[in-house]
Amino acid sequence: MIDINRLPNENEEQYIWRIGQAKDSGLLDMDWNEIANIINKEFRTDETEYRTEAAYRKPYQQTKRFYEAGIFNKLNEDAYFKELQLQKQDLEKERVKTRDERNELRRIIREEARKESYKEQILRSISEYHGIPLDYDKNKQFTGILKTDNDLIISCTDIHAGIEIDNYFNKFNENVLKDRFNQYLDKIFEIQLRHGSENAYVILSELVSGIIHNTLRIENNQNLIEQFLCVTNYIAEFLSELSYRFNTVNAYICPGNHSRISPKKEDSLKGENIDHLALPFLEAKLQNFKNILFNRNTIEESIAMFSVRNSIVMASHGDKDSPSNVVQKFTLLFGIRPDIVYLGHRHTNGLTTVYNCKVIQSGCMSGIDNYCLDRRLYDKPQQTISVVTERGLDCLYDVKFN
């Protein structure tokens, strides 16, 4: 005997199937009329909705025919294998995710290890460098009488030490760089004597050729460390010569994109720039020159801020700034409107006025290389010298090198 009452959570179709199976197996001695009466009472509250025995018998027999043909087993197998396939796909997705995460973690660790190794190599090379501080020669000190109503701001941007260029338009190497520094000194002293300038403000930016382009790596004849040591020696001699002629020499650094230690911009973290090492290195090299002052960028490491004859001066390398909007951005960033802004990076001298602020662009010391030629860019090696009085920018010199 079986329980002919409706089981908990049993729907009508399940009930008909269970009772029908019991009848066919001999466990239930009832005909379909009797079974129909039970089903009607279990699932119908209104007698007007009662159904005949055929309404239950025929669906059961049809279902039984499909069941005995194995249709439901096949459907169950298909659903089972489909579910297995979906689970397998989910497992494969998770496996790929885990593999990608592991590979990305390894890449990050590898890149960080390379950076740390490279940093250590740079710092070790500099610490092992047997640099001898320059001696101050009092006999070279200028003792003439100078008119003291102006100072000079001297750009020294996009030096690109370490690259070797030999094309139709330009020739550049370590010897040419040293010669251009000497040419620059001659022009500076000529301007100083003409205007009677008292103090010098030197803006240094992008000292080395670096490793950011494949063309640069091909053209470089020095590695990054050799580039740094070479150019800082030249700059030390350059600043020392200025110190003999000016009352004070103030040096500032604006890190350039060529000087980052990672070839890819997206892999470079803020502050990972070899230009940052220049000021402490030069400070040690020129420790005997008391009138040379090295100034750090205390607010934003990439922007130099200082005052010359009451003019507020701001300077950056220029790879993150545009001459057309730099005044607005600096004013909003610092809450101070500059009177003069200096930018490099674009390898050409220029002057424009934005909201009564003079925006001065300075060129490069190295001149045109293959990277520029590929982009059909050309200009002579050049820098700018500004004469600044109490009234602001008084004169701007466009200095070109042989």
Secondary structure, 3 states (H helix, E strand, C coil): CCCCCCCCCCCHHHHHHHHHHHHHCCCCCCCHHHHHHHHHHHHCCCHHHCCCCHHHHHHHHHHHHHHHCCHHHHHHHHHHHHHHHHHHHHHHHHHHHHHHHHHHHHHHHHHHHHHHHHHHHHHHHHHHCCCCCCCCCHHHCCCCCCCCCCEEEEEEECCCECECEECCCCEECHHHHHHHHHHHHHHHHHHHHHHCCCCEEEEEECCECCCCCHHHHHHECCCHHHHHHHHHHHHHHHHHHHHHHCCCEEEEEECCHHHECCCCHHHCCCCCEHHHHHHHHHHHHCCCCCCEEECCCCCCCCEEEEEECCEEEEEECCCCCCCCCHHHHHHHHHCCCCCEEEECCCCCCEEEEECCEEEEECCCCCCCCHHHHHCCCCCCCEEEEEEEECCEEEEEEEEECC
